[in-house]
Amino acid sequence: MMFVLMITILSSCKKKEDQTTTYTPTPYAIQIPLRFPSLLNIPKDNPMTQEGIELGRYLFYDGRLSGRTDPDSMMSCSTCHIQSNSFVCGIDHPKFKGGHPFGITGIPTSHYMLPMINLVWNTTGYLWNGAIYPGNPDIQSRNLEDIVRLVMTIPQEMYADTNRVKILFQQLNGYPGLFQKAFGSDVITIKNMGKAIAQFVRTLISANSKFDRFMRGEVQLNSEELDGYVLFMTEQGGDCFHCHGGDGNPLFTTNLCYNNGKDSVFTDPLDHYSVTKNSMDIGAYKAPTLRNLAFTAPYMHDGRFKTIDEVIDFYSSGLVWSPSISPLMHHLRTGGVQLTPIKKAHLKAFLLTLTDSSFVINPAFGRPAKLPD
Amino acid sequence: MNRFFSFVKVASFILLSVVFFSCHKNGTVEEITIKKNGNILFQFTHLNNGNELLFDTMIYRTSTGNQYMINDLQYFISGFQVHRAKDKWIQIVSDKGIHYIDAQDKSTFLWKVTDGIPPGVYDSVSFIFGLDAANNISFRFPDPPERDMFWPEILGGGYHYMKMNLKWKNNSMTDPMPFMFHLGIGQMYNGDSTNTDSIIGYIQNYFTIKSFSPFAIKDNQLTRINLIMNIEKWFDSQNAFNFSDYPMGIMQNQLGMYRACMNGRKAFAMKNEQ
């Protein structure tokens, strides 16, 4: 009896030791494309590893993340974040009419979707109102990891019971080992789920549009696209670059929030003002990246514009004054930048050079062939 | 010969002692080398009519009768030199001699240059407003916030020297309107400035400020030099600025940028404190 006990104890120790020694994650380095920022938003307590990214990809696509197993009520990140649409649900989504998603409870999200592109370079704030930002006094609202937890719990999205989620994934044979490899412990926690998904999301990099290849000297833009490029980049043209970047800022966003002159009356309680309490931020929202604009309709935080043409028309002649309108909207006196139909077409042609089709079919970002059992 | 060896022994002892105590106290010998000189801490202050600049408040007025508020103010200062008499100067090389200031971000108000400055009396400081042609290199700042100062390639490239975003109104206007007081490389147009095909050349609009106010640098001491931007001078010191003269802004209006930069030469003052 004593012998059996000793053997059992020794075996346990050996098993524990094996688990410890198997935690040798492989560091993953972001390859920084030409002229992209060197400053990466990767928290010190969540360094990127091959194993973390692999686990994150599984979790991103696993509908059991909602804590449910019935096919009708399963929900994952990918339920709404669809790769072929640059990780928005898309205006033609069969379930989310007009591109406005809702959660398991049927309650729609507060805002429409933002594309998940190049988020590793966002150092100023996530979501339309920038509510998740480094340095936030609320330490649970600082980074992508926190967004995962938020998404899992709010009724507008997964509305999951996190204890149930943990138990469910702990019982799945395939997952504890993946957590062990990624984080050195096979005990599944919501925190590590957030870390893994955030790592995967940070790999979603788009830097191979026609415009990128033009900047690398690999292709030439045609005359319409070039004219649109000039319009985009000039104060007396479309003046897009001050908020959306351009040749000097290849993210095509400053990741800052602006009141771009859509409204004169504001009723949304979740604008940038809700974060800063600065009255100049009333009605202000994130200037989203314009990369892959072709896939990410509808546009604006409330999805009011269904097409790129509608957006260009708005900036051309649809601006309205309000006390908090951004001072960058300096064409306000004339209602907008006043583009002719030809100029509008050229600007659109340029915007479409920001389309990176390789991003939306990159297998590394897509659904794994098989999820862990 | 014995005296020589004695000297070597004493010198070696002193040297080793210095190295030992230097390392013990400061971790590296290099720091001690710098501390043999004085250091400078530049402090940037923004005033309007002698008072601290207040943002987002319509309380300012130009001599042309424009009321205005300042919403954002970001700019580059570069090419710092401290001058002694007889045409001697020291070039500040810390951070490649370039400092970015956001007037709403206090973390940018202080710039401690790591250059060791030899002790002595200096008569002035000079610096470049913006970036000179050699330093105004496109894509040199990949990261925010400096990155967001980029100046489009088609308009000359490099970076904005300054972005001052404001809203203004005159007596005939009901609502204050946005104005972008942005400075950088200018363009020469052979025709319509909305048509970039007519650009026939570019103009460097940066300028040098030299501020005479004697100050002393002492061993192991930090000399604080306060550089003050008097905002109202941008609009009034030489050319009375009327915002309605520039309905399309001034990035593509060299005359507007020229007038602004002429005013800007009077916008800076220096005050040293020890």
Boltz contact constraints between the chains, C-beta under 6 A:
constraints:
  - contact:
      token1: [A, 35]
      token2: [B, 139]
      max_distance: 6.0
  - contact:
      token1: [A, 37]
      token2: [B, 142]
      max_distance: 6.0
  - contact:
      token1: [A, 37]
      token2: [B, 143]
      max_distance: 6.0
  - contact:
      token1: [A, 38]
      token2: [B, 142]
      max_distance: 6.0
  - contact:
      token1: [A, 38]
      token2: [B, 143]
      max_distance: 6.0
  - contact:
      token1: [A, 39]
      token2: [B, 143]
      max_distance: 6.0
  - contact:
      token1: [A, 230]
      token2: [B, 154]
      max_distance: 6.0
  - contact:
      token1: [A, 230]
      token2: [B, 196]
      max_distance: 6.0
  - contact:
      token1: [A, 233]
      token2: [B, 152]
      max_distance: 6.0
  - contact:
      token1: [A, 233]
      token2: [B, 154]
      max_distance: 6.0
  - contact:
      token1: [A, 235]
      token2: [B, 249]
      max_distance: 6.0
  - contact:
      token1: [A, 235]
      token2: [B, 251]
      max_distance: 6.0
  - contact:
      token1: [A, 235]
      token2: [B, 252]
      max_distance: 6.0
  - contact:
      token1: [A, 236]
      token2: [B, 194]
      max_distance: 6.0
  - contact:
      token1: [A, 236]
      token2: [B, 248]
      max_distance: 6.0
  - contact:
      token1: [A, 236]
      token2: [B, 252]
      max_distance: 6.0
  - contact:
      token1: [A, 247]
      token2: [B, 153]
      max_distance: 6.0
  - contact:
      token1: [A, 248]
      token2: [B, 150]
      max_distance: 6.0
  - contact:
      token1: [A, 249]
      token2: [B, 147]
      max_distance: 6.0
  - contact:
      token1: [A, 249]
      token2: [B, 150]
      max_distance: 6.0
  - contact:
      token1: [A, 254]
      token2: [B, 148]
      max_distance: 6.0
  - contact:
      token1: [A, 280]
      token2: [B, 56]
      max_distance: 6.0
  - contact:
      token1: [A, 321]
      token2: [B, 175]
      max_distance: 6.0
  - contact:
      token1: [A, 327]
      token2: [B, 71]
      max_distance: 6.0
  - contact:
      token1: [A, 327]
      token2: [B, 165]
      max_distance: 6.0
  - contact:
      token1: [A, 327]
      token2: [B, 167]
      max_distance: 6.0
  - contact:
      token1: [A, 327]
      token2: [B, 178]
      max_distance: 6.0
  - contact:
      token1: [A, 329]
      token2: [B, 178]
      max_distance: 6.0
  - contact:
      token1: [A, 330]
      token2: [B, 178]
      max_distance: 6.0
  - contact:
      token1: [A, 330]
      token2: [B, 180]
      max_distance: 6.0
  - contact:
      token1: [A, 330]
      token2: [B, 249]
      max_distance: 6.0
  - contact:
      token1: [A, 332]
      token2: [B, 177]
      max_distance: 6.0
  - contact:
      token1: [A, 332]
      token2: [B, 178]
      max_distance: 6.0
  - contact:
      token1: [A, 333]
      token2: [B, 177]
      max_distance: 6.0
